[in-house]
Amino acid sequence: MNPLIKFLASSTGRGVRAVAGVALLLWGMMGLGGTTGMVVAVIGLVPLLAGLFDFCVFAPLFGAPLSGPKIRAVK
C-alpha cells in the first residue's frame, strides 16, 4: 500500500483533508471572489467531503479501494 494513501486514510489525514477543504472554500469565497472564487470553493468541497465521509479520491489511482475503512483494513 502506498504510504501517501495510508496517511490520507488515517484520522490525521482525514483532518488534514477537511482543513484543506475549508481553507479552499474560504479562500475561494472571501479571498478571490467572482467566478474563479466559486470554482475554487467548489473544488474545496471535494477534500472537505472526502475527509468528513471517510473516502479517498486518490486511492483508486494507486489500486486501493475508495473507502477509508477498507484502506485501513489492508495490512
N, C-alpha and C positions, 0 to 999 in steps of 0.2 A: 504494500500500500504506500502511496506517495506521502511523504511527511507533510506536505502542504495540505493535502486533503484531510489527513488525520487531525492536523491543527484546526482547520476550518470546521470540522465536525465536533471538536471539543467544546466544552462550555465557554472557555476563554475565546475561542474562535467565533462562536456564536455571538458573544458580546461584542467583539471587535466588528463583526459584520453589521450588527444592529446599530452601533455607534456610528460607523461609517455611513450607513444609510441615512441616519438622522442628520449627520453633517452635510451630506449631499442635498438632502431636502431643504435644509435651512439655507445653505449657500445658494441653491437654485432659486428659492422663493424670495430671500431677502437680499442676497448679495448681487446676483446677476439680473434678475427681473426679465421681463419680456418673454419672448418665445424661447430663447436659449435657456433662461432660468427654469421655465416649465419643463423643458426636455431634461435638464439635469435633475430636477426634482422627481420626475417620473422614473428616471434611471436609478435614483436613490431609493425608490420603493423596493427594487429587486433585492439588494443586500439586507434592507430592513426586514422585509417579509421572510427572506430566507433564514435570517437569524431568529426571528420570532417563531416561525413554524418548523424549524429544525430540518431544513433541507439544504443541500449544497449544489448550486447550479454548475459548478466546475467539475464535480466528481465524475459525471459520465464521460467527460473528455479524457479522463485518466483511467477509465474502465472500472470505476467504483459505482455503487448504487447512488441514487439521488437522495435517499433518506438518511438523515443523520444517525438514527439508531442502528440502521443496518451497517453503516460505515464503522461505527464504534464496536459493533459485534464482531467484525473481522479482526482476527489476531494476526 
